[in-house]
Amino acid sequence: MTDRIFGKGKAKGRPETTAEPLVSLSPDKAARDRLPSEPIREKTKKSKSPEDARQNRDETASGKVKKPQKQEGAMAEEIPPWLLENFDISESEGKTRFHDLGLPAKLMRGIHELGFQYCTPIQADILPGTLEGRDATGKAQTGTGKSAAFLLAIYAQLLKNPKDNRRPGVPRALILAPTRELALQIEQDAKDLGKYTPIKIAAIFGGMGYEHQKRILAEKVIDIVVATPGRLLDFKKQGLIRLYKVEILVIDEADRMLDMGFIPDVKQIVYETPRKEQRQTLFFSATLSDDVMRLSRQWTLDPVNVEIEPDVIATENVDRKNYIVTADQKFALLWNIITRQNLERVMVFTNRKSEARTLSERLQRYNISCSMITGDVPQNKRIRALDDFKKGAFRVLVATDVAARGIHIDGISHVVNYNLSQDPEQFVHRIGRTGRAGASGISISFADEDDSFYIPAIEEYIGEPFECHYPEDADLELPPPPPKKTLPRRESGAEGKEPSSRPQRKRRPTRRNTATAGEEGTSSPKPPEAKKSEPLDNAEAPAPKKRRRRRRKPAGSRPEGALPEGRSSRGPESTE
């Protein structure tokens, strides 16, 4: 009977695909003859053929789904393969093409989709050495393309030397950034460049996402980690991340880390990585002071030195306009610039958080959509505001210097310095939000009586005169603000208004009424004994109690042997 069901020559309990149909057996007999290891098969008649049944069974057991595989194959056939010949850039004198660097094809495809054609000056100077594995020290302002410079070097090295048997929490490359905004920006740039590579990247920063970041480090294999020093040390102490296999170390904006007091944390992190002879170190800073150069010599080995002067950003790519105004004229001039030119993406910088809040509220009152990011704004709201600004949800982003560095938002046409920065270097970082990576932009600065004291230092820093002009009278005219939309106040005696069906609450009687209830006859309830009883005598009436409290004397003033209770006993003694 078993041979009839499973076929001859097959192992016990193994179903035979060419077995005869089970319709010749009754259900009871088939159940008795079925082996314990054989699952119950229902609706066998619906199978088109034994071969189809076996294929469906094998796919179900292995967890494979046939239809999605066919769809993926069809989609793969529809997308034509990308060839390097599609990225055809002609040679230009004095410019370096990415084709000349010998980058992997997967990386070149990401560069092509981002629209990059020629290297920026820092990329052209630093990439030939870093692609060979040399250390580098770069002096570059924000907006020069330095992020892409070290990201391309990291991707090229990791793709050139793939590693197997990787474990979670052990990255191959580490990028240190001073702020959360900069860490997020580097992560996004890395994902855009390495879109077609198998390299995995994650950002670790404080202020939000603690459990999510912790889970990523514990469960996923990450190749590149972008981190702020504080959160990275926190996870390292918990054993969630180990840095003993870091092949490439990048320290971005080292001068700002020095100013913010992060250098002790950075030293501790660098100490956990391999020795500088066994790793590649890329060191970037906006300024190369003595302290910064000391750190560079300590952490790098025979580096390639590249310096990009700040005036390349301040003069060549950005058209600067400076106006002499009073403090009261600033808002009118800003409103006219935004509305008359119909600007869609503007960043406005202030020196104080309170002024940023006031300016943001006033712009909204004049029907100009805007948002604000300062040090007081929580991190999740800052990220949401930046994402909405990138998507064009509002026109103006008011910010303090917390957003002056490391934030790359495409399409910012104008940057307005509502107050001149007290630090000339910070002035350059502000206007670097526009005119990035060779694009053009416009910077507008307002200088009042207080701002004029900072102009000489700015002129010395950028090496050019800070030419100021008076605005036109029409640009200083400000219409009255639109009326506020307020709900009508409810008036109890309004004519034509129906009375509310809501029952009125009963008010609780005051203590004053309850205390004088026996004398004034108020509506407060009386004890039942008081209603039934006759008028009380003097010993039980409340009046003598009040008189006793008023006539109470200190113990030292009563004669010796006097009784404190009883009026009759005190009377004779007081007359003696």
NORURDA-V370766 format. One record per backbone hydrogen bond with DSSP energy under -1.0 kcal/mol. NH is the residue of the N-H (numbers start at 1). CO is the residue of the C=O. Records with the same first field share a line. If there is no record, write none. Layout:
BEGIN
NH: CO / CO
END
This chain:
BEGIN
5: 1
6: 2
7: 3
14: 11
19: 16
25: 22
30: 26
31: 27
32: 28
33: 29
34: 30
38: 35
47: 44
53: 49
54: 50
55: 51
56: 52
57: 53
58: 54
59: 55
60: 56
61: 57
62: 58
64: 59
70: 66
71: 67
72: 68
73: 69
74: 70
75: 71
76: 72
77: 73
78: 74
79: 75
86: 83
87: 84
88: 86
95: 92
101: 98
108: 104
109: 105
110: 106
111: 107
112: 108
113: 109
114: 110
116: 111
119: 96
124: 120
125: 121
126: 122
127: 123
130: 126
131: 127
133: 130
134: 129
136: 281
137: 304
138: 283
139: 306
140: 285
144: 141
149: 145
150: 146
151: 147
152: 148
153: 149
154: 150
155: 151
156: 152
157: 153
158: 154
159: 155
160: 156
161: 157
170: 167
172: 223
173: 223
174: 248
175: 225
176: 250
177: 227
183: 179
184: 180
185: 181
186: 182
187: 183
188: 184
189: 185
190: 186
191: 187
192: 188
193: 189
194: 190
197: 194
202: 224
204: 226
213: 209
214: 210
215: 211
216: 212
217: 213
218: 214
219: 215
220: 216
223: 200
224: 200
225: 173
226: 202
227: 175
228: 204
232: 228
233: 229
234: 230
235: 231
236: 232
237: 233
238: 234
239: 236
240: 235
242: 169
246: 243
247: 172
248: 172
249: 280
250: 174
251: 282
252: 176
254: 284
257: 253
258: 254
259: 255
260: 256
262: 257
266: 262
267: 263
268: 264
269: 265
270: 266
271: 267
278: 275
280: 247
282: 249
283: 136
284: 251
285: 138
293: 289
294: 290
295: 291
296: 292
297: 293
298: 294
299: 295
300: 296
304: 135
306: 137
308: 139
312: 309
313: 310
314: 310
315: 311
319: 441
321: 443
323: 445
324: 469
325: 447
333: 329
334: 330
335: 331
336: 332
337: 333
338: 334
339: 335
340: 336
341: 337
343: 338
346: 395
347: 414
348: 397
349: 416
350: 399
356: 352
357: 353
358: 354
359: 355
360: 356
361: 357
362: 358
363: 359
364: 360
365: 361
366: 362
367: 364
368: 363
371: 396
373: 398
382: 378
383: 379
384: 380
385: 381
386: 382
387: 383
388: 384
389: 385
390: 386
391: 387
393: 388
395: 369
396: 369
397: 346
398: 371
399: 348
400: 373
403: 400
404: 401
413: 345
414: 345
415: 442
416: 347
417: 444
418: 349 / 416
419: 349
427: 423
428: 424
429: 425
430: 426
431: 427
432: 428
433: 430
434: 431
437: 143
439: 436
441: 317
442: 413
443: 319
444: 415
445: 321
446: 417
447: 323
452: 448
453: 450
454: 451
458: 454
459: 455
460: 456
461: 457
462: 458
463: 459
467: 465
469: 322
476: 473
486: 484
494: 491
497: 494
514: 510
515: 511
516: 512
520: 516
521: 517
531: 527
532: 528
533: 529
541: 537
546: 542
547: 543
548: 544
549: 545
550: 546
551: 547
562: 559
570: 566
571: 567
574: 570
END
